[in-house]
């Protein structure tokens, strides 16, 4: 057996290297983190292809198939009609880089190491490209990366405009392709009057303060959601035109919720409960809505099992393939979340951890005396100006309206503990941690969270 050595750590695999190593007539072995990387030489057409379309900052409430009657998302809605729509899918943290690292490692942020934003996973942590290459797959990432260090993620890296060309070259696969768009991340799309969405027609969620400025920035956000939906439709059409639709597991999800207050940078459901739709013709029943609780940490082991492998026992995630197959209706009974710090703007650290059941959410704030000030401020140029107007409108309304005053105070100053009954309070507006009748539940969830934090090596446990 001829041995072919891939590029050493410090450089990613090029397309030419991947095609030569993985499609060539010989098998290959190569050095890899935590053991050897064994690359299959012969393509296995019977293996399904895997495509993950990963959007940026798309809230679960902002698609037609998830109940939004204003925003127009015909392609996302059609995908839901053709597959399984999860209502209880959760990212491990409502921040870009830690969320993506969890998706690609099957580990929660404190175990893979990239728990602050813009940080790197630990040396030796094995990632999706290694696992699936071992199973004979071509593995590529088109679009946004936001992962470090690149040498630990040896995807074949593409531009979004190169996806169709890539699909033409890989033939029938098997391949795994992650398409990472930047929409609907801000700065949001401003369209001329009469085009796009008007401020008066948007849906302002109950946890936000309804002001003209809130509505304007949400209308712009809806424009960006519509752009995302159009991109999804284009990629689905590419698969169809290449004859790849039938043998492809297609997953759509977002790295976290919207960039508005009480969503991104927090552990409220608006930030961590994400849209998640899976379509696999002939394997997944069409038009199914599942309330099974799944985590981003589960995506890697699921892909490994779909590809014919056996997930490693030391992963945090568990394959939810039985849920996709309709063999099980439940998955996790507890979902955990973590937020360490934004990683972009300087300021005091505001560590947050949570544990969620189907009915309740417990949140622990480890710096209750600090001020949480991440308010739509990361990025540059127009986004910062819009954010300033948006937040100032809240402050002005808070001078005369009690709900606005409560929202402003709640966003900036958090108690040590929060507890919400999601059955009666899905928007997490009423903290019942101080209710004597909830004392036993509070203690139970507090202990479960502490046990998980200890297992994760979280320094705050």
C-alpha positions as CSV (number, residue, x, y, z in Angstrom):
1,X,0.0,0.0,0.0
2,X,1.4,3.3,-1.1
3,X,1.6,5.9,1.6
4,X,0.9,9.5,0.9
5,X,1.6,12.2,3.4
6,X,-0.7,15.2,3.5
7,X,0.6,18.6,4.4
8,X,2.0,19.0,7.9
9,X,0.2,20.9,10.6
10,X,0.4,24.6,9.9
11,X,-1.2,24.4,6.5
12,X,-4.6,23.3,5.3
13,X,-5.1,20.7,2.5
14,X,-5.6,22.2,-0.9
15,X,-8.3,21.0,-3.3
16,X,-5.7,19.3,-5.4
17,X,-4.4,17.4,-2.4
18,X,-7.8,16.2,-1.4
19,X,-8.8,15.1,-4.8
20,X,-5.4,13.3,-5.3
21,X,-5.4,11.6,-1.9
22,X,-9.1,10.7,-1.6
23,X,-10.1,10.0,-5.2
24,X,-6.9,8.4,-6.3
25,X,-6.5,4.7,-7.0
26,X,-4.5,4.0,-3.8
27,X,-5.3,4.1,-0.1
28,X,-3.4,6.6,2.0
29,X,-2.4,7.1,5.6
30,X,-1.3,10.4,7.1
31,X,-0.4,12.0,10.5
32,X,-3.4,13.4,12.4
33,X,-4.2,14.6,15.9
34,X,-4.8,11.7,18.3
35,X,-3.9,8.9,16.0
36,X,-3.4,8.2,12.4
37,X,-5.6,9.5,9.6
38,X,-6.6,6.6,7.4
39,X,-8.1,7.7,4.1
40,X,-10.1,5.3,2.1
41,X,-9.0,5.0,-1.5
42,X,-12.2,3.7,-3.2
43,X,-15.3,5.8,-3.3
44,X,-18.4,4.2,-1.9
45,X,-21.4,5.6,-3.9
46,X,-23.8,3.9,-1.5
47,X,-22.6,6.2,1.3
48,X,-24.8,9.3,1.5
49,X,-23.3,12.7,0.9
50,X,-23.7,15.3,3.7
51,X,-24.3,19.0,3.2
52,X,-24.6,21.4,6.1
53,X,-25.8,24.9,5.3
54,X,-24.8,27.0,8.4
55,X,-26.1,30.5,8.5
56,X,-25.0,33.3,10.9
57,X,-27.3,34.8,13.5
58,X,-30.6,33.5,12.3
59,X,-33.2,33.3,15.0
60,X,-35.6,30.3,15.2
61,X,-38.6,32.7,15.3
62,X,-37.7,34.2,11.9
63,X,-38.8,31.6,9.3
64,X,-42.3,30.8,8.0
65,X,-42.0,27.2,9.0
66,X,-41.3,28.2,12.6
67,X,-44.4,30.4,12.8
68,X,-43.3,33.8,11.5
69,X,-46.2,35.0,9.3
70,X,-44.3,38.1,8.0
71,X,-40.8,37.1,6.9
72,X,-40.9,35.2,3.5
73,X,-38.7,32.1,3.6
74,X,-40.1,29.8,0.8
75,X,-37.0,27.7,0.5
76,X,-36.5,27.1,4.2
77,X,-40.2,26.3,4.4
78,X,-40.0,23.8,1.5
79,X,-37.0,22.1,3.1
80,X,-39.1,21.7,6.3
81,X,-41.9,20.2,4.2
82,X,-39.5,17.7,2.8
83,X,-37.7,16.7,6.0
84,X,-37.7,16.9,9.8
85,X,-37.9,20.3,11.5
86,X,-36.5,20.3,15.0
87,X,-38.0,22.7,17.5
88,X,-35.6,22.0,20.4
89,X,-32.1,22.2,18.7
90,X,-29.5,24.1,20.7
91,X,-26.1,25.6,20.1
92,X,-23.7,25.2,23.0
93,X,-23.2,28.9,23.2
94,X,-24.6,31.9,21.4
95,X,-21.3,33.0,20.0
96,X,-19.8,32.4,16.6
97,X,-16.4,30.7,17.0
98,X,-17.2,28.5,20.1
99,X,-20.5,27.4,18.5
100,X,-18.8,26.4,15.2
101,X,-16.0,24.6,17.1
102,X,-18.5,22.6,19.0
103,X,-20.2,21.7,15.7
104,X,-16.9,20.4,14.2
105,X,-15.5,18.6,17.3
106,X,-18.5,17.1,19.1
107,X,-17.3,18.7,22.3
108,X,-18.7,21.4,24.5
109,X,-16.6,24.7,24.5
110,X,-14.6,24.1,27.7
111,X,-13.5,20.7,26.5
112,X,-12.5,21.8,23.0
113,X,-10.9,24.9,24.4
114,X,-12.4,27.7,22.3
115,X,-14.9,28.9,24.8
116,X,-14.3,32.7,24.4
117,X,-15.1,34.1,21.0
118,X,-12.2,34.3,18.4
119,X,-10.2,31.7,20.4
120,X,-8.6,28.4,19.3
121,X,-9.3,24.8,20.1
122,X,-6.7,22.9,22.0
123,X,-3.9,21.1,20.3
124,X,-4.7,17.5,19.5
125,X,-8.5,17.9,19.4
126,X,-9.8,15.9,16.5
127,X,-12.2,17.6,14.1
128,X,-14.8,16.7,11.5
129,X,-12.5,16.6,8.5
130,X,-10.3,13.9,10.1
131,X,-13.2,11.8,11.2
132,X,-14.9,11.8,7.8
133,X,-11.7,11.5,5.8
134,X,-11.1,8.3,7.7
135,X,-14.4,7.0,6.4
136,X,-13.6,7.8,2.7
137,X,-15.2,11.2,2.4
138,X,-14.1,14.4,0.7
139,X,-14.6,17.2,3.2
140,X,-14.8,20.9,2.3
141,X,-15.9,24.2,3.9
142,X,-17.2,27.0,1.7
143,X,-17.6,30.5,3.1
144,X,-17.1,31.7,6.6
145,X,-14.5,29.9,8.8
146,X,-14.2,31.6,12.2
147,X,-12.3,28.6,13.6
148,X,-8.8,28.4,15.0
149,X,-6.1,27.1,14.4
150,X,-6.8,26.4,10.7
151,X,-4.3,23.5,10.8
152,X,-6.6,21.7,13.2
153,X,-9.5,21.9,10.7
154,X,-8.1,20.5,7.4
155,X,-11.1,21.1,5.3
156,X,-10.7,21.9,1.6
157,X,-11.5,25.6,1.8
158,X,-13.7,27.1,-0.9
159,X,-15.4,30.4,-1.7
160,X,-19.1,30.4,-1.7
161,X,-19.0,31.1,-5.5
162,X,-17.1,27.8,-6.0
163,X,-19.7,25.4,-4.6
164,X,-21.2,24.5,-8.0
165,X,-17.8,23.8,-9.4
166,X,-16.9,21.7,-6.4
167,X,-20.1,19.6,-6.8
168,X,-19.2,19.0,-10.4
169,X,-15.7,17.8,-9.5
170,X,-16.7,15.4,-6.6
171,X,-19.1,13.5,-8.7
172,X,-21.3,11.2,-6.7
173,X,-19.0,11.4,-3.6
174,X,-19.1,10.5,-0.9
175,X,-18.5,14.1,0.3
176,X,-19.3,16.3,3.2
177,X,-19.7,19.9,2.4
178,X,-20.3,22.7,4.9
179,X,-21.6,25.9,3.3
180,X,-21.2,28.8,5.8
181,X,-23.0,31.9,4.8
182,X,-22.6,35.4,6.5
183,X,-26.3,36.2,6.2
184,X,-28.3,37.3,8.1
185,X,-25.4,38.6,10.3
186,X,-25.3,42.4,10.4
187,X,-24.8,45.0,9.1
188,X,-28.3,44.2,7.8
189,X,-29.4,44.9,4.3
190,X,-31.0,48.4,3.9
191,X,-33.2,48.5,0.8
192,X,-34.8,51.5,-0.9
193,X,-38.4,52.5,0.3
194,X,-41.0,50.2,-1.2
195,X,-38.5,47.3,-1.4
196,X,-38.0,44.7,1.3
197,X,-39.8,44.9,4.6
198,X,-41.4,47.9,6.1
199,X,-40.9,48.6,9.9
200,X,-44.6,48.5,10.6
201,X,-45.0,45.0,9.4
202,X,-42.3,43.2,11.3
203,X,-42.9,41.0,14.4
204,X,-41.3,42.4,17.5
205,X,-40.7,39.5,20.0
206,X,-42.2,40.1,23.5
207,X,-38.7,40.2,25.0
208,X,-37.7,43.3,23.0
209,X,-38.8,46.9,23.5
210,X,-41.0,48.0,20.6
211,X,-39.8,51.3,19.2
212,X,-39.6,52.7,15.7
213,X,-35.8,52.1,15.8
214,X,-36.3,48.5,16.9
215,X,-38.7,48.0,14.0
216,X,-36.4,49.6,11.5
217,X,-33.4,47.4,12.4
218,X,-35.6,44.3,12.5
219,X,-36.9,45.2,9.0
220,X,-33.4,45.4,7.8
221,X,-32.7,42.0,9.5
222,X,-35.7,40.5,7.7
223,X,-34.1,41.7,4.4
224,X,-31.0,39.7,5.3
225,X,-33.1,36.6,6.2
226,X,-34.7,36.8,2.8
227,X,-31.2,36.9,1.2
228,X,-30.2,33.8,3.2
229,X,-33.4,32.0,2.1
230,X,-32.5,32.8,-1.5
231,X,-29.0,31.4,-1.1
232,X,-30.4,28.2,0.4
233,X,-32.7,27.8,-2.6
234,X,-29.7,28.2,-5.0
235,X,-27.7,25.5,-3.2
236,X,-30.6,23.1,-3.2
237,X,-31.0,23.7,-6.9
238,X,-27.3,23.0,-7.5
239,X,-27.7,19.6,-5.8
240,X,-30.8,18.9,-7.9
241,X,-29.2,19.8,-11.1
242,X,-26.2,17.6,-10.4
243,X,-28.4,14.6,-9.5
244,X,-27.2,14.7,-5.9
245,X,-30.4,15.4,-4.1
246,X,-31.6,11.9,-3.5
247,X,-28.4,10.6,-1.9
248,X,-27.7,13.6,0.3
249,X,-28.4,14.4,3.9
250,X,-29.0,18.1,3.9
251,X,-29.0,20.0,7.2
252,X,-29.9,23.7,7.6
253,X,-29.1,25.4,10.9
254,X,-27.7,28.7,12.3
255,X,-24.6,29.1,14.6
256,X,-26.8,31.0,17.1
257,X,-29.8,33.3,17.4
258,X,-30.2,36.9,16.4
259,X,-27.8,39.7,17.3
260,X,-30.5,41.5,19.3
261,X,-30.5,41.8,23.1
262,X,-31.6,38.7,25.1
263,X,-30.4,36.5,22.2
264,X,-26.8,36.4,21.0
265,X,-24.2,36.7,23.9
266,X,-26.8,35.2,26.3
267,X,-28.1,31.8,27.2
268,X,-31.8,32.7,26.8
269,X,-33.6,30.5,24.2
270,X,-33.6,33.4,21.7
271,X,-29.8,33.0,21.5
272,X,-29.3,29.2,21.9
273,X,-32.4,27.6,20.5
274,X,-31.7,27.6,16.7
275,X,-33.5,26.5,13.6
276,X,-32.5,23.0,12.5
277,X,-34.0,21.2,9.6
278,X,-32.8,17.9,8.1
279,X,-33.8,16.4,4.8
280,X,-32.8,13.0,3.5
281,X,-35.0,11.6,0.7
282,X,-36.1,8.0,1.2
283,X,-34.6,7.9,4.7
284,X,-36.3,10.8,6.7
285,X,-40.0,11.2,6.6
286,X,-41.3,14.4,5.1
287,X,-43.1,17.1,7.0
288,X,-42.1,15.9,10.4
289,X,-41.8,18.2,13.4
290,X,-39.6,16.8,16.3
291,X,-39.4,18.2,19.8
292,X,-36.4,15.9,20.6
293,X,-33.8,18.0,22.4
294,X,-30.5,17.9,20.4
295,X,-27.3,19.8,20.7
296,X,-24.7,21.1,18.3
297,X,-22.3,18.6,20.0
298,X,-24.5,15.9,18.6
299,X,-24.0,16.9,14.9
300,X,-20.5,15.4,14.5
301,X,-21.3,11.9,16.0
302,X,-24.5,11.9,13.9
303,X,-22.4,12.6,10.7
304,X,-20.0,9.9,11.7
305,X,-22.8,7.3,12.1
306,X,-24.4,8.5,8.8
307,X,-21.1,7.9,7.1
308,X,-20.9,4.3,8.4
309,X,-18.6,4.9,11.4
310,X,-18.9,4.5,15.1
311,X,-18.6,7.7,17.1
312,X,-15.9,7.9,19.8
313,X,-17.0,7.4,23.4
314,X,-15.1,10.5,24.6
315,X,-17.3,12.9,22.6
316,X,-19.8,15.0,24.5
317,X,-22.4,14.6,21.7
318,X,-24.5,11.6,20.9
319,X,-25.8,10.7,17.5
320,X,-29.4,11.5,16.9
321,X,-29.7,9.3,13.8
322,X,-32.4,7.2,15.6
323,X,-34.5,10.3,15.8
324,X,-34.0,11.1,12.1
325,X,-34.9,7.5,11.3
326,X,-38.1,7.7,13.4
327,X,-36.9,5.0,15.7
328,X,-36.8,7.3,18.7
329,X,-38.8,10.4,19.6
330,X,-36.6,11.7,22.4
331,X,-32.9,12.4,22.7
332,X,-31.4,14.4,25.6
333,X,-33.3,15.1,28.8
334,X,-30.9,17.9,29.7
335,X,-29.2,20.6,27.5
336,X,-26.3,22.6,28.8
337,X,-25.0,26.0,27.7
338,X,-22.1,28.2,28.4
339,X,-21.1,31.8,27.7
340,X,-17.7,33.1,28.8
341,X,-17.1,36.5,27.1
342,X,-17.6,38.2,23.8
343,X,-14.0,38.2,22.8
344,X,-14.3,41.3,20.6
345,X,-14.9,44.3,22.9
346,X,-12.9,44.8,26.1
347,X,-14.7,44.9,29.4
348,X,-15.5,42.8,32.4
349,X,-15.9,39.1,31.9
350,X,-19.5,38.0,32.4
351,X,-19.5,34.2,32.7
352,X,-22.9,32.5,32.3
353,X,-23.9,28.8,32.4
354,X,-27.2,27.1,32.0
355,X,-29.0,23.8,32.1
356,X,-32.4,23.3,30.3
357,X,-35.0,20.6,30.5
358,X,-38.1,20.5,28.3
359,X,-40.0,22.5,30.8
360,X,-37.5,24.7,32.7
361,X,-34.3,26.7,32.3
362,X,-31.8,27.4,35.1
363,X,-29.2,30.1,34.5
364,X,-26.2,30.9,36.8
365,X,-24.5,34.2,36.4
366,X,-21.0,34.2,37.9
367,X,-20.6,38.0,37.9
368,X,-23.9,39.3,39.1
369,X,-22.4,42.6,40.2
370,X,-21.0,43.3,36.7
371,X,-22.7,45.2,34.0
372,X,-23.5,43.3,30.8
373,X,-23.1,45.8,28.0
374,X,-22.9,43.8,24.7
375,X,-25.7,45.5,22.8
376,X,-25.4,45.1,19.0
377,X,-22.0,46.8,19.1
378,X,-19.6,44.3,17.5
379,X,-18.6,45.0,13.9
380,X,-17.9,48.3,12.3
381,X,-19.4,51.2,10.3
382,X,-23.2,51.2,9.8
383,X,-23.9,48.4,12.3
384,X,-22.5,50.5,15.2
385,X,-24.5,53.5,14.2
386,X,-27.8,51.5,13.9
387,X,-27.1,49.8,17.3
388,X,-26.5,53.2,19.0
389,X,-29.9,54.5,17.7
390,X,-31.6,51.3,18.6
391,X,-30.3,51.2,22.2
392,X,-30.9,54.9,22.7
393,X,-34.5,54.4,21.8
394,X,-34.8,51.9,24.5
395,X,-33.2,54.2,27.1
396,X,-35.5,57.0,26.1
397,X,-38.7,54.9,26.3
398,X,-37.5,53.5,29.7
399,X,-37.9,57.0,31.1
400,X,-41.7,56.7,30.9
401,X,-42.6,53.1,30.3
402,X,-42.1,50.4,33.0
403,X,-41.7,47.5,30.6
404,X,-38.9,49.3,28.7
405,X,-37.3,50.2,32.0
406,X,-37.4,46.6,33.2
407,X,-35.9,45.4,29.9
408,X,-33.0,47.8,30.0
409,X,-32.3,47.0,33.6
410,X,-32.6,43.2,33.1
411,X,-30.3,43.2,30.1
412,X,-27.5,45.1,31.8
413,X,-27.8,43.6,35.3
414,X,-28.4,39.9,36.0
415,X,-29.1,38.2,39.3
416,X,-26.9,35.3,40.4
417,X,-29.6,32.8,39.6
418,X,-32.4,32.7,37.1
419,X,-35.2,30.1,36.7
420,X,-37.9,30.1,34.1
421,X,-40.9,27.9,33.5
422,X,-40.8,27.6,29.7
423,X,-44.3,26.1,29.6
424,X,-46.0,29.3,30.7
425,X,-43.1,31.7,30.0
426,X,-41.4,30.7,26.7
427,X,-39.8,34.2,26.3
428,X,-38.1,34.0,29.8
429,X,-39.7,37.2,31.2
430,X,-40.5,36.1,34.7
431,X,-37.6,34.9,36.9
432,X,-39.0,32.5,39.5
433,X,-35.7,31.6,41.2
434,X,-36.9,33.4,44.4
435,X,-40.2,31.6,44.5
436,X,-40.3,29.3,47.6
437,X,-42.4,26.7,45.8
438,X,-39.5,26.3,43.3
439,X,-36.8,25.7,45.9
440,X,-36.5,21.9,45.3
441,X,-36.4,22.3,41.5
442,X,-33.8,25.1,41.8
443,X,-31.5,23.0,44.0
444,X,-31.8,20.0,41.6
445,X,-30.9,22.0,38.5
446,X,-28.2,23.9,40.3
447,X,-26.6,20.5,41.3
448,X,-27.0,19.1,37.8
449,X,-25.3,22.2,36.3
450,X,-22.5,22.0,38.9
451,X,-21.9,18.3,38.0
452,X,-21.7,19.1,34.3
453,X,-19.3,22.0,34.9
454,X,-17.0,19.8,36.9
455,X,-17.0,17.1,34.2
456,X,-16.2,19.8,31.6
457,X,-13.3,21.2,33.6
458,X,-15.0,24.6,33.8
459,X,-13.0,26.7,36.3
460,X,-16.2,28.2,37.7
461,X,-17.7,24.9,39.0
